[in-house]
C-alpha cells in the first residue's frame, strides 16, 4: 500500500486582482510555480495534486499581496504572519 495524492481545488474571490498565484510548502513558496486561473465569475481557481498530510499555503495577488484562503483554517507561521492550511486525507491504493 502506498499513499495516493489527492487533487485539491483552491478558489479565491478576488475580482480586483490582475494576477493570482498559489504558494505553499508544496511548491517551495515559488510565485511562478502555480498560477491561478481567472474564472468567468471573477473568482480564481486552480487544481493541485497533493500528497496526504498537512499543507500550509497562501495566495499572492499581483505578485506582492499575500492573502489567506477565507475558506480554510489559519495557522501562524515562523515569521509572525498567518497562512492557510489544508489537510489531505491519506488514502491507500
N, C-alpha and C positions, 0 to 999 in steps of 0.2 A: 504494500500500500504506500502511496505517496500523496503528498498534499497537492491538491489541484487548485490552480489560481481561479479567481472569480473575476468576471468583468463588472466593474463598478461604474455607474453613471454619476458624473459630477455635474451639477447645474448651479448656475449663479444668475440672479436677476440683476443686471447692471446695464440698462439700455444706454446710459451715458458714456460707457466705455467705448473706445475705438478699438481696443485690443485687450484680450484676456489670456493669461496663461495659468497653468496649474503647476505648482511647485510642491515638492514634498520629499520625505525621506526615501521615496521610491524612485525618484529621478535626480537625486543629488541637488535638489533645490535649484535646478537649472531652468531659467525662464524660457529657454528656447526648446526644451525637451518635449513639452506637452502643451501645444497651443490649444485653446478652446475655441470652438466654432460658434459664431453668432447665429441664432435661430431666427426665424421669421417673426416671432413674437417678442423679440428684444432680449430674450434670455440667452445665456451662453451655456453650451453643453459639450462634454467630451466623455469618452469611454476609456477606462484604463484597466488593464488586466493586472490584478494584484494578488500576490501570494497570501495565504491565510496569515492573520496576525493583526497587530495594531499599527496603523499608518498615520503619521502626522502630516498635515498639508495646509496650504493656503492658496488663495487665488491672487494673482498680481494683475492689476488694472493698469493699462497703458505703460507698462514697464517700470512703474515706480510705487504704486499704491498697493500695499498688501491688504487683503480683505479676507476675513474669515467666512466660512460657509455658514449662513444662518440656519441651515437645516441640520447641522452636525454639532456634536458636543465640542466644547472648547477646553483646551488644556494649556497651562503656562509652559513656555519653553525656557531654555537656558539663558536667553537674552532679556528676560523680563517682559517679553511680548506674549501674545497668545496665538495659538494655532488651532485649527480644526483637527478632529481625529475621526477616523473610520476604522471599525473593527470588521475584518473579513473573516467570516466563519471558516473553520477548517473542514474540508471535505476530502474523503479518501476515494481513490479510484480502484 
